[in-house]
Amino acid sequence: MTLTSCSYSKEKKHNVFAMFLKHLRQSNELSQEQLCLYLRQHSSLFYNLDTITVSRWERSVNIPSLAKQAEIVELYDNELTSIYSHDPQFLEECSTLVSIPNQSRFKSSHPYYTNDNYDIQVIDINDDSFYIMLKMILRYENNPSLVLKLPLAEFDGLKDLKIHVANAFNDQIVGHALYIETSSQYVLELVNIKSDLNEIVTRNPKKLPDTMLVLSSAGATKEVENSMMSTYINRFVNKKNLRYLCFSVCDEGFIKKLNAAKLDAFKVRSIQLEDKTVAVHSFLLSRSELMANRFLLKLAVISPKQLVDFLNIKGKG
């Protein structure tokens, strides 16, 4: 059976997935029974699916879980982000995650950040501040597996490290993110303490990277932190060669944030660092698992342009 992918039409403003599913079925000239059979044959998530349920989904009587939605769109070579990016209500929820709050809701971990506007800058190895920012981030994360031997300039692989920085008034740094796109094999070796960042940046993958490895992510407020996350998660979903997203971090605040988003670490390892023990938590998600998580899906939907627009909406809520 040859199946045709489709994009969402802006006919209505409510229940975008119901509209997508109905349009998808009709564009592929399938009956509800045929669609039901196809889904049952291709995914265990739909082993007991019936045509009554498909009908209810299309009529918005009820909506399948995000996990099932993600599975359906993946079977048809689509992404949930392309569907929900047309949903005004969903975009409103996305906006509240990153918009600068009004003063009554403002809470910052930064001693000098006073709810100012900020912009996010991407720094690469050609930027004069690259090595300074890299040292600062590695010191902040304090992750023993992220130690790089000096001098840093001798590592050719550092060009693959990506740094995002949020700058507020007077160039105050109020947020940062550090990640690298690499091989899932290298990531698993790092997670299992069989390698460190030194090895990852000096080894050249023989094929396109399939994993984004996030090594540090932080913000002075939860909104700044969400903004930083959205920059790399949106990049992840828009690069089709990336199949896995891995967080390998030891910052307790960020770990609590991931736990609150209903993510469980698949690996926790304790490493002795001088006179204390550091617990490194690693979280590994496939593309479909990311899409099935409502919090991460909201961040993934936010494009760079939308993020700028959202950050200019100050004092909402």
Order of alpha helices (4+ residues) and beta strands (2+ residues): alpha-alpha-alpha-alpha-alpha-alpha-beta-alpha-beta-beta-alpha-alpha-beta-alpha-beta-alpha-beta-beta-alpha-alpha-alpha
